[in-house]
């Protein structure tokens, strides 16, 4: 197929050129009814349209949306690719609900995004958690061992599906191909949240993608590394074991019935953009990002993590320090209007994109020259993760519905069952899962997050003093 096309964007552009009269939604009437204070926003509004003649319907695509999805499928070499306008969250929900049924045993990576656990709860599935191992190279719990997968399958022969996150938030991967082979030999479907790897299939200079590894369903956040708008994502199917119609049915139930045309058009344009990247282009992008690494390494007490070829995402720059508190450094950066993605366990993540232009680096010299307090400070504090590599919940999600919630202070929480998930954001990976037994690690980690002022998603009562538990 001709990847230079952008059929959906072209259809929207053609519609706007007619200066049409709007007697349809949305109410801003192509930007004519809008506050004059937001003049810079007006250029986008004519593209914010609805299911008009010639503009197609996301939930029953037959025109330019269908063509745009086919082009994405052609680029990624999949059986079918769906556009998502509610982020990878809706893709994760749809892929799990499409494969997992009530009571099904599902092997799931413990450090997955909250949307995976929400999907398992909605499906009524029975999760069996597999925790990553601590990797001395990355200084994080980032490695999934194929032997652990094999052991879990041997211990729970009833497992129907395997749900994995690849790469982790910091862009680190593991040997997914071996794991997929083990799962498929045991007739287990493999579902992968590859939100941070939408660019992986584009070049061998990136890690091996879940699609190349043979996963059955893969979800990509196009807005994370590709130049798509926020919430623009893809869901890919490449398996006869997965019902395309079932996935489509869940997507039309879970996604908005008024999908955003600007988001869909950005997916179309992002696909067009990356389809034209050459290996030389990718080399230039990586070279520019390596210049950022070199400059950061000039700052005292900081070092950037080495990138292992085809194991680590070169678009992600990870800064660490054994002597300097990076939460403090983040405050310095924010003061200079520099905003990294996140800090977790004293590792700071800079997410670079696919920009071919050199990265602005003068801010590093400004910080080095103006901030005298970049010096040795409090040594980082870490908490050792203590949990079994393979474990399951004591009670099913269905059983938990009949339990009563009760708030207790932290001194009484250890050994009890959590009523809600506790989720630092970013990255959106639960510290504590709903239905999980609370241990001292959970308590220490949550208290530490509070002491750092980290934003935490939690729907219970005052988490700074205690937590809601479930009692029979």
C-alpha positions as CSV (number, residue, x, y, z in Angstrom):
1,X,0.0,0.0,0.0
2,X,1.1,3.6,-0.6
3,X,2.1,4.7,2.9
4,X,2.4,8.3,1.7
5,X,-1.4,8.6,1.9
6,X,-3.2,10.0,4.9
7,X,-6.8,9.2,3.8
8,X,-8.6,10.3,7.0
9,X,-6.8,13.6,7.3
10,X,-7.2,14.3,3.6
11,X,-11.0,13.7,3.9
12,X,-11.2,16.1,6.9
13,X,-9.1,18.7,5.1
14,X,-11.3,18.4,2.0
15,X,-14.5,18.9,4.1
16,X,-13.1,22.1,5.8
17,X,-12.1,23.6,2.4
18,X,-15.8,23.9,1.4
19,X,-16.5,26.3,4.3
20,X,-19.6,24.2,5.1
21,X,-22.5,25.4,7.2
22,X,-22.8,23.3,10.4
23,X,-26.2,22.2,11.6
24,X,-24.7,19.3,13.4
25,X,-22.6,18.6,16.5
26,X,-20.2,19.7,18.0
27,X,-21.5,23.0,19.4
28,X,-18.5,25.1,18.6
29,X,-19.5,25.0,14.9
30,X,-16.0,24.5,13.5
31,X,-14.7,27.1,15.9
32,X,-17.2,29.9,15.0
33,X,-18.7,29.6,18.5
34,X,-15.7,29.8,20.8
35,X,-14.0,32.2,23.2
36,X,-11.8,34.8,21.5
37,X,-9.3,34.4,24.3
38,X,-8.2,31.0,22.8
39,X,-7.3,32.2,19.4
40,X,-4.4,29.7,19.0
41,X,-6.9,26.8,19.6
42,X,-9.1,27.8,16.7
43,X,-7.0,26.2,13.9
44,X,-7.8,22.7,15.3
45,X,-11.5,23.1,15.7
46,X,-12.6,22.9,12.0
47,X,-11.2,19.3,12.1
48,X,-13.3,18.4,15.2
49,X,-16.1,16.9,13.2
50,X,-18.6,14.1,13.5
51,X,-19.8,11.2,11.4
52,X,-20.8,13.2,8.3
53,X,-21.0,11.9,4.7
54,X,-17.6,11.1,3.5
55,X,-16.0,11.1,7.0
56,X,-16.8,7.5,7.9
57,X,-17.6,5.9,11.3
58,X,-15.0,4.5,13.7
59,X,-17.4,1.8,14.9
60,X,-18.3,0.6,11.4
61,X,-15.5,1.9,9.1
62,X,-16.0,1.6,5.4
63,X,-14.4,4.8,4.0
64,X,-11.3,6.9,5.0
65,X,-11.1,5.5,8.6
66,X,-11.1,2.0,7.2
67,X,-8.4,3.0,4.7
68,X,-6.3,4.6,7.5
69,X,-6.6,1.5,9.6
70,X,-5.6,-0.7,6.7
71,X,-2.5,1.4,6.1
72,X,-1.6,1.1,9.8
73,X,-2.1,-2.7,9.6
74,X,0.1,-2.8,6.4
75,X,2.9,-0.8,8.2
76,X,2.8,-3.0,11.2
77,X,2.2,-6.2,9.2
78,X,-0.8,-7.4,11.3
79,X,-3.9,-9.3,10.5
80,X,-6.0,-6.2,11.7
81,X,-5.3,-2.9,13.4
82,X,-7.9,-0.8,15.2
83,X,-7.7,2.9,15.9
84,X,-8.2,3.8,19.6
85,X,-9.3,7.2,20.8
86,X,-9.4,6.4,24.5
87,X,-5.8,5.5,24.9
88,X,-4.1,2.2,25.5
89,X,-6.3,1.9,28.5
90,X,-9.3,1.0,26.3
91,X,-7.1,-1.3,24.2
92,X,-6.0,-3.2,27.3
93,X,-9.6,-3.5,28.5
94,X,-10.8,-4.7,25.1
95,X,-8.0,-7.3,24.6
96,X,-8.4,-8.8,28.1
97,X,-12.2,-8.9,27.9
98,X,-12.0,-10.4,24.4
99,X,-9.9,-13.4,25.6
100,X,-10.6,-13.8,29.3
101,X,-13.9,-15.1,30.7
102,X,-15.4,-15.4,34.2
103,X,-13.2,-17.7,36.3
104,X,-10.4,-18.1,33.7
105,X,-7.0,-18.4,35.2
106,X,-4.8,-15.6,33.7
107,X,-1.0,-15.3,34.3
108,X,-0.3,-11.6,34.5
109,X,2.8,-9.5,35.0
110,X,2.7,-8.0,38.5
111,X,4.0,-4.6,37.4
112,X,1.4,-4.0,34.7
113,X,-0.6,-0.8,34.2
114,X,-3.7,-0.4,36.3
115,X,-5.9,-0.8,33.2
116,X,-4.8,-4.5,33.0
117,X,-5.9,-5.2,36.5
118,X,-9.2,-3.3,35.9
119,X,-9.8,-5.4,32.9
120,X,-9.2,-8.7,34.8
121,X,-11.6,-7.5,37.5
122,X,-14.3,-6.6,34.9
123,X,-13.8,-10.0,33.2
124,X,-14.1,-11.8,36.5
125,X,-10.8,-13.6,35.7
126,X,-8.6,-15.2,38.3
127,X,-5.2,-13.5,38.1
128,X,-2.0,-15.3,38.9
129,X,0.8,-12.8,39.3
130,X,4.3,-13.2,38.1
131,X,6.8,-10.6,39.4
132,X,9.8,-9.4,37.5
133,X,13.2,-10.2,38.9
134,X,15.6,-7.5,40.0
135,X,18.1,-6.7,37.3
136,X,21.5,-5.5,38.5
137,X,22.1,-3.9,35.2
138,X,19.0,-1.7,35.3
139,X,18.8,-1.5,39.1
140,X,15.1,-2.1,38.7
141,X,12.6,-5.0,38.9
142,X,12.6,-5.3,35.1
143,X,13.3,-8.8,34.0
144,X,10.7,-11.5,33.3
145,X,12.4,-15.0,33.3
146,X,11.0,-17.6,30.9
147,X,11.8,-20.3,33.5
148,X,9.4,-18.5,35.9
149,X,6.7,-18.5,33.2
150,X,7.3,-22.2,32.6
151,X,7.1,-22.9,36.4
152,X,3.8,-20.9,36.6
153,X,2.3,-22.8,33.8
154,X,3.3,-26.1,35.3
155,X,1.8,-25.1,38.7
156,X,-1.4,-23.7,37.2
157,X,-2.2,-26.0,34.2
158,X,-5.6,-24.2,33.8
159,X,-4.0,-20.9,32.7
160,X,-5.9,-19.6,29.6
161,X,-4.0,-16.4,28.8
162,X,-0.7,-14.6,29.5
163,X,-0.8,-10.8,29.9
164,X,2.6,-9.1,29.8
165,X,4.0,-5.5,29.7
166,X,6.8,-5.0,27.3
167,X,8.8,-2.8,27.6
168,X,8.6,-1.4,31.1
169,X,8.0,2.3,31.6
170,X,11.7,2.9,31.3
171,X,12.0,1.2,27.9
172,X,13.7,-2.1,29.1
173,X,12.7,-5.3,27.4
174,X,13.3,-9.0,28.0
175,X,13.4,-12.2,25.9
176,X,9.7,-12.1,24.9
177,X,10.1,-14.6,22.0
178,X,11.0,-17.5,24.3
179,X,8.1,-16.7,26.6
180,X,5.6,-16.5,23.6
181,X,6.9,-19.9,22.4
182,X,6.4,-21.5,25.8
183,X,2.8,-20.0,26.1
184,X,1.8,-21.1,22.6
185,X,3.1,-24.6,23.1
186,X,0.7,-24.8,26.0
187,X,-2.2,-23.3,24.0
188,X,-2.1,-20.1,25.9
189,X,-2.9,-16.8,24.2
190,X,-0.3,-14.0,24.7
191,X,-1.6,-10.4,25.2
192,X,1.0,-7.6,25.4
193,X,0.6,-4.1,26.6
194,X,3.4,-2.6,24.5
195,X,2.3,1.0,25.1
196,X,5.8,2.4,25.1
197,X,7.0,0.4,22.0
198,X,4.9,1.7,19.1
199,X,8.2,2.6,17.3
200,X,9.8,-0.8,17.9
201,X,8.7,-2.4,14.6
202,X,10.0,0.5,12.6
203,X,13.7,-0.3,12.8
204,X,16.2,-2.9,14.0
205,X,17.9,-0.1,16.0
206,X,15.0,-0.4,18.4
207,X,14.3,-3.5,20.7
208,X,12.4,-6.4,19.2
209,X,8.7,-5.8,19.2
210,X,6.0,-8.0,20.7
211,X,4.6,-8.3,17.1
212,X,7.8,-9.7,15.9
213,X,8.0,-12.0,19.0
214,X,4.6,-13.5,17.9
215,X,2.2,-12.1,20.5
216,X,-1.5,-12.6,19.6
217,X,-2.8,-9.1,20.6
218,X,-0.6,-6.0,21.1
219,X,-1.6,-2.5,22.2
220,X,0.5,0.5,21.2
221,X,0.3,4.0,22.5
222,X,1.0,6.0,19.4
223,X,0.9,9.2,21.5
224,X,3.9,8.1,23.6
225,X,6.6,7.8,21.1
226,X,4.9,8.5,17.7
227,X,3.7,12.0,16.9
228,X,0.0,11.4,17.6
229,X,-2.3,13.3,19.9
230,X,-2.8,12.2,23.5
231,X,-5.1,9.1,23.7
232,X,-4.3,8.1,20.1
233,X,-3.4,4.4,20.2
234,X,-3.5,1.2,18.2
235,X,-4.7,-2.3,18.9
236,X,-3.2,-5.0,16.7
237,X,-4.3,-8.6,16.2
238,X,-2.1,-11.2,14.5
239,X,-3.7,-14.5,15.5
240,X,-6.4,-16.8,14.4
241,X,-7.0,-17.7,18.0
242,X,-8.5,-14.2,18.7
243,X,-11.9,-13.3,17.4
244,X,-11.7,-10.1,15.5
245,X,-15.4,-9.5,15.8
246,X,-15.3,-10.0,19.6
247,X,-12.5,-7.4,19.9
248,X,-14.5,-5.0,17.6
249,X,-17.6,-5.5,19.7
250,X,-15.8,-4.7,22.9
251,X,-14.2,-1.6,21.4
252,X,-17.6,-0.2,20.3
253,X,-18.9,-0.8,23.8
254,X,-15.9,0.7,25.6
255,X,-14.9,3.6,23.3
256,X,-16.8,6.8,23.0
257,X,-19.7,6.8,20.5
258,X,-18.5,10.3,19.6
259,X,-14.9,9.6,18.8
260,X,-12.5,12.4,18.3
261,X,-11.7,13.1,14.6
262,X,-8.6,15.1,15.5
263,X,-7.2,12.1,17.5
264,X,-8.0,9.7,14.6
265,X,-6.5,12.0,12.1
266,X,-3.4,12.3,14.2
267,X,-3.1,8.5,14.2
268,X,-3.3,8.6,10.4
269,X,-0.7,11.4,10.2
270,X,1.6,9.7,12.7
271,X,1.5,6.5,10.7
272,X,2.3,8.4,7.6
273,X,5.2,10.2,9.3
274,X,6.9,7.1,10.7
275,X,6.4,5.1,7.5
276,X,8.8,7.6,5.8
277,X,11.6,7.3,8.4
278,X,14.7,5.6,7.0
279,X,17.4,3.8,8.9
280,X,19.6,6.8,8.4
281,X,16.9,9.0,9.9
282,X,16.7,6.7,12.9
283,X,20.5,6.8,13.3
284,X,20.3,10.6,13.3
285,X,17.6,10.6,16.0
286,X,19.6,8.2,18.2
287,X,22.8,10.3,17.7
288,X,21.0,13.4,18.8
289,X,19.7,11.7,21.9
290,X,23.2,10.4,22.7
291,X,24.3,14.0,22.7
292,X,21.8,14.6,25.4
293,X,23.3,11.7,27.4
294,X,26.8,13.1,27.0
295,X,25.7,16.6,28.3
296,X,23.8,15.2,31.3
297,X,26.8,13.2,32.3
298,X,28.7,16.5,32.7
299,X,26.5,17.4,35.6
300,X,28.0,16.3,39.0
301,X,26.9,13.1,40.7
302,X,24.6,12.1,37.8
303,X,25.1,9.4,35.2
304,X,23.0,8.1,32.3
305,X,22.3,4.4,32.0
306,X,24.0,2.6,29.2
307,X,21.7,1.4,26.4
308,X,22.0,-2.3,25.5
309,X,21.4,-2.9,21.8
310,X,17.9,-4.3,21.1
311,X,17.3,-4.6,24.8
312,X,16.8,-0.9,25.8
313,X,14.8,1.8,24.1
314,X,17.4,4.3,22.8
315,X,14.6,7.0,22.8
316,X,14.6,6.9,26.6
317,X,17.3,8.6,28.6
318,X,17.6,7.3,32.2
319,X,19.5,9.3,34.7
320,X,20.5,7.8,38.0
321,X,22.7,8.7,41.0
322,X,23.9,6.8,44.1
323,X,24.6,10.1,45.9
324,X,22.1,12.7,44.8
325,X,18.3,12.8,45.4
326,X,16.8,13.1,42.0
327,X,13.5,14.4,43.4
328,X,15.5,17.5,44.4
329,X,17.0,17.7,40.9
330,X,13.6,17.4,39.4
331,X,12.6,20.5,41.3
332,X,15.6,22.4,39.9
333,X,14.7,21.3,36.4
334,X,11.1,22.4,36.8
335,X,12.3,25.8,38.1
336,X,14.1,26.1,34.7
337,X,11.0,25.0,32.8
338,X,12.5,21.6,32.0
339,X,10.1,18.7,32.6
340,X,11.2,15.1,32.6
341,X,8.7,12.3,32.5
342,X,9.1,11.0,36.0
343,X,11.3,10.0,38.9
344,X,11.0,6.6,40.5
345,X,13.5,4.8,42.8
346,X,16.0,7.6,42.2
347,X,15.9,7.1,38.4
348,X,14.8,10.0,36.3
349,X,13.3,9.4,32.9
350,X,13.6,11.7,29.9
351,X,11.4,10.6,27.0
352,X,12.8,11.8,23.7
353,X,10.8,11.5,20.5
354,X,11.4,10.9,16.8
355,X,12.5,14.4,16.1
356,X,15.2,14.6,13.4
357,X,16.3,18.0,14.6
358,X,19.1,18.4,17.2
359,X,17.9,18.5,20.8
360,X,18.1,21.8,22.7
361,X,21.0,21.3,25.2
362,X,21.8,24.9,26.4
363,X,19.6,24.4,29.5
364,X,22.1,21.9,30.9
365,X,24.9,24.5,30.9
366,X,22.5,27.1,32.4
367,X,21.7,24.8,35.3
368,X,25.4,23.8,35.8
369,X,26.4,27.5,35.9
370,X,23.5,29.0,37.9
371,X,22.7,26.2,40.4
372,X,25.4,26.0,43.0
373,X,23.3,23.5,45.0
374,X,23.9,20.7,42.5
375,X,26.1,18.9,45.0
376,X,26.2,15.7,47.0
377,X,23.0,15.5,49.1
378,X,21.1,12.8,50.8
379,X,21.8,9.4,49.6
380,X,18.9,7.8,47.8
381,X,16.6,5.6,49.9
382,X,15.3,2.3,48.4
383,X,12.9,-0.3,49.7
384,X,13.5,-3.9,48.9
385,X,10.6,-5.6,47.2
386,X,9.6,-8.7,49.1
387,X,7.0,-10.8,47.4
388,X,6.7,-14.2,45.8
389,X,7.6,-14.5,42.2
390,X,4.4,-16.4,41.5
391,X,1.3,-15.8,43.6
392,X,-2.5,-15.4,43.4
393,X,-5.1,-13.5,45.3
394,X,-6.7,-15.3,48.3
395,X,-10.2,-14.5,47.1
396,X,-11.7,-14.0,43.6
397,X,-12.9,-10.6,42.5
398,X,-16.4,-12.1,42.7
399,X,-16.0,-13.1,46.3
400,X,-14.5,-9.7,47.2
401,X,-17.8,-8.1,46.2
402,X,-19.5,-9.5,49.4
403,X,-16.7,-8.2,51.7
404,X,-17.2,-5.1,53.9
405,X,-14.7,-2.2,53.7
406,X,-13.2,-0.8,56.9
407,X,-10.6,1.9,57.4
408,X,-7.7,1.1,59.6
409,X,-4.5,2.9,60.5
410,X,-1.2,1.7,59.2
411,X,-0.2,0.0,62.4
412,X,-3.2,-2.4,61.9
413,X,-3.0,-2.8,58.1
414,X,-0.3,-5.5,57.7
415,X,-1.8,-8.9,56.9
416,X,-5.2,-7.4,55.8
417,X,-6.7,-7.4,52.4
418,X,-6.6,-4.1,50.5
419,X,-10.0,-2.7,49.5
420,X,-8.6,-0.5,46.7
421,X,-5.5,-0.3,44.6
422,X,-2.8,2.3,45.5
423,X,-1.3,3.7,42.3
424,X,1.5,6.2,42.0
425,X,1.1,8.2,38.8
426,X,3.1,8.1,36.7
427,X,3.7,5.3,35.9
428,X,0.3,3.9,36.8
429,X,1.6,0.6,38.1
430,X,-0.1,-0.3,41.4
431,X,2.0,-0.5,44.5
432,X,-0.8,-2.4,46.0
433,X,-3.6,-4.3,44.3
434,X,-7.2,-4.5,45.3
435,X,-7.6,-7.9,47.0
436,X,-3.9,-8.2,47.7
437,X,-2.7,-8.9,51.3
438,X,-0.9,-5.9,52.7
439,X,2.7,-6.4,53.8
440,X,5.4,-4.2,55.4
441,X,6.9,-3.5,52.0
442,X,3.6,-2.0,50.7
443,X,3.3,0.1,53.9
444,X,6.9,1.4,53.7
445,X,6.6,2.1,49.9
446,X,3.3,4.0,50.3
447,X,4.7,6.1,53.2
448,X,7.8,6.9,51.2
449,X,5.8,8.0,48.2
450,X,3.8,10.4,50.5
451,X,7.0,11.8,52.0
452,X,8.2,12.6,48.5
453,X,5.0,14.4,47.6
454,X,4.3,11.9,44.8
455,X,0.8,11.9,43.3
456,X,-1.1,8.8,44.2
457,X,-4.4,7.6,42.8
458,X,-6.6,6.0,45.5
459,X,-10.3,6.2,45.9
460,X,-10.5,5.3,49.7
461,X,-10.2,7.6,52.8
462,X,-7.1,9.3,54.1
463,X,-4.2,7.3,52.8
464,X,-1.5,9.3,54.7
465,X,-2.7,7.8,58.0
466,X,-4.2,4.4,57.0
467,X,-6.0,2.4,54.4
468,X,-9.3,0.7,53.7
469,X,-9.3,-3.1,54.1
470,X,-11.8,-5.8,53.2
471,X,-13.4,-8.0,55.8
472,X,-15.6,-11.0,55.4
